[in-house]
Amino acid sequence: MKIISFTDDYAKKVVDMNKRSQEGWPTGLDEVIIDERDILDWYNESKYIEWYLAEEDDKIVGICTFVENDKDTVYLEFLNVDPLYHGRGFGKELVKKCVEKSIELGYKKVTLGTWAGNMKAVPVYKKCGFFWIPDTDVDMVSFIPLVAKLEKDWYNSLQKKIEVKEDEYEKFGEKIWSYKFKNFKVYIDSENSSICGIEKKNFKALMYSKDSKIILDLDFKGFVILDDKKIEIDGKKNIEKESKKEKEFVYIISNEETIKLECKVVKKEINVSSYPENLYFNKKKSEFYIIIENKKEDSEINIESELFSKKIDIKKGEKKGVKIDVEFPKEGIYPVKIDEKTLYLRYVEDFLVHGENEKFYIDNSKFSCKIDLKGGKLTFYDNEKVFEIEERIIGYPPSKIKDSKFNYAIEGKKVKFYIEEFSKEIELEDCLKIGYKTDIPIKFRINPKNFEKMILPAEKIVEVNSAEVDFGAFKKLKENWIEYKKKNKTLHIEWENSKKVQTSGWRSEILFEKDNTLTLSYLKKETPDLKDWFDIEINPKVIENDFEVSIKNLINKKIEGKLVYNGEHSFVLRYNEEFKKKFSETPEKLQRKKIKISTDKFDIEKDIVLAKFRGNIDFKVSPEYAGSIYSLKKDGKEVLFSTYPSPREFIWFNPFYGGIFPTVSKKEWQMPPLRKEKFKMEKIKDGYKLSTIINTKKLKNLSLECFYIKKGDVLIPRVILKNNASFPQKVYFGFGIFLNAKNPLLWYMDNGIKNRKSTLFEFWTKTDWACVEDKDRFITCVGDITAMSFGRYGMHFAAKKEAVLFPDESKENRVILRVYNNLEEAKEMYLLKDLDI
């Protein structure tokens, strides 16, 4: 094995290695790395610290690239090893080489991010001193460059328990980690990227912060220099002091050796936030929430503004929300003082600019822009908050723009931001225009959040599900525009010139070397057709016998017509009147039929779904086992993968329960079982009802009701979540569904039916109908689904929905699960995707 640096001569070998690695990536690497030119462009367009290659058998079998993130931090951007060479130490040696280079160059830490299924790589990273940061998908950080001066042979000396799970902080202080080496232990303040303690035989010096205090935990013979005072230490001693600084440091002197310890000061304070986070309003009468978390003693908090004033009693450790109804007298900025914090309300009728704490806002009645003067990052919102777009400018070297502070000048409804070699002029009217003036190569990066579809002018105009291009990328756009869709609203982005465009499921990048103009606009919704104001409802939604058709006129016009279904029934509707008619039907199978309504102005055909639920299933529920269904059998065969009765580690889940279980989280890709909550269970018609209260550090006072219902051989898991807290909470909730499928093939719906096999690692696909084919059975699910492949660990479903729950508000999520004998019957389940059973 040889670790070498990249040169242009190795470009073809790197392409060949990436092609051999297709199966190791969720959607492959062929769209990212097409040919040698792509490799050379990739290398030359960014000023990497280094690309390291692993060479074996006259082939390149691994690559690791890393860049400077800031003056203290290196970012490990890309690690790939040929699958045929996995498990032979190539990845370890590449990562180790990057860390050693970071030590040589004087950085403090190395960071990286990987996707949640890449569990082969996590032990490699941890062995090189990386910690998996809690409450992240898989964000990792290594402080080995910071501590290597204390232990040069850090790799062989490091004694770290390698577990494929998030790392826990030390129980004292705030976000402190520790490394244990052969002869000593060193503590790291992760928030400050500093050494805050050392412990070894007959010696301990530890510094941490709590409640605006600095605490020194000492046990040695020597001296401490604190605030320029020399204090003698002879054995165990604790020192505490109040601090108003952002960070503190001390010098430890022992055995003619001097060590500097430093930590961030953790304030005893009131934390204040709001919902919505962006306090931008375009309606004269508006409402919002102030959210207060008290880290002080029991307090009475004054909320003061020229528009309103309130007092709130809040106990230590309590988090409380206050709803504010406000009426703005005129356009402007309105400060709100809460304890020592200040929020700013922005009311906009026409055009408003406002600066605050190195952040700059430009608003009109349609849009809101926030610009960070340090680095010039732009965040763009529409007033309905359907889209949030982040723009980042990446100059060469990367720190050229990111580390600069921008000046600004206001000219009418334009605002110019500029540094020495670069400027951008923002104009905000019916659309957002950004004009760039540059003499250096610039990469403009757009990070849209939470969109559903992309429309791209590739070889032909294509519409792509966002999750389908997470690691693939479109580079060959025929025209200079991209569109993102969400909630029937379309964001259109176009530009004048580009050297290269690359877009994927989480960002788009436009490289240009001269002046450019980008325009972001929203395409108008189509005017509703007259028949859209004509409401037709059929109850029940899924028909097993009798049903009722109800017709309502929502516009103030007379409508005459007839209803056709097994005969004709005439009706006359005036404004807000209803026509109702009962029918009977005995379904033979799951099928769709039509009801036709003919009026004197238009005709409508309405689909109805008929169902006869035959067969039977057996399922078992345990309230003690995370409220899960741990067994589901059809024709005596187990459908679910569960670890009942004892949880264990599975992929990155630890502990793992499996089966079908309710889940609630703050992040979309987290799927934790409710293992600490106590469930009550009661038998109800056709199934079970379970209930519990969720009250954690991040999720406050949520009540959950979970229903497991069966109709024939159909299983319907349904969850209702209610917010009992006094403030809004954004959550992702639903079910994890783990299937007992050995060699599965996934069928799913996305502009037609598609299929995918498992890769070596993970992929995921968002859909509303998914079917896992496993030998002679087809496990089918409809709902808000993410189908997940864990490679050799099978395919599974996450049925999670995003929701903002206001105080006393409830929302629900449900899925429908059925096992079929063939694909054609399984397709019929798609009829149920929008219906309640």
Secondary structure, 3 states (H helix, E strand, C coil): CEEEECCHHHHHHHHHHHHHCHHHCCCCCCCCCCCHHHHHHHHHHCCCCEEEEEEECCEEEEEEEEEEEECCEEEEEEEEECHHHCCCCHHHHHHHHHHHHHHHHCCCEEEEECCCCCCCHHHHHHHCCEEECCCCCCEEEECHHHHCCCCCCHHHHCCCCCCCCCCCCCCCCCCEEEEECCCEEEEEECCCCEEEEEEECCEEEEEEEECCEEEEEEEEEEEEEECCEEEEEEEEEEEEEECCCCEEEEEEEECCEEEEEEEECCCCCEEEEEECCCCEECCCEEEEEEEEEECCCCEEEEEECCCCEEEEEECCCCEEEEEEEEECCCCEEEEEEECCEEEEEEECCCEEEEEECCEEEEEECCEEEEEECECCCEEEEECCCCCEEEEEEEECCCHHHHCCECEEEEECCEEEEEECCEEEEEEECCCEEEEEEECCCEEEEEEEECCCEEEEECCCEEEEEHHHHCCCCECCCCCCEEEEEECCEEEEEEECCCCEEEECCCCEEEEECCCEEEEEEEECCCCCCHHHHEEEEEECCEECCEEEEEEEECCCCCEEEEEECCCEEEEEECCCCEEEEEEECCCCCCEEEEEEEEECCCEEEEEEEECCCCCCCEEEEECCCCCEEEEEEECCEECECECCCCCEEECCEEEECECEEEEEECCCCCCCECCCCCCEEEEECCEEEEEEEECCCCCCCEEEEEEEEEECCEEEEEEEEEECCCCCEEEEEEEEEEECCCCCEEEEECCCEEEEECCCCEEEEEEEEEEEEECCEEEEEEEEEEEEEEHHHCEEEEEEEEEEECCCCEEEEECEEEEECCHHHHHHHHHHCCCCC
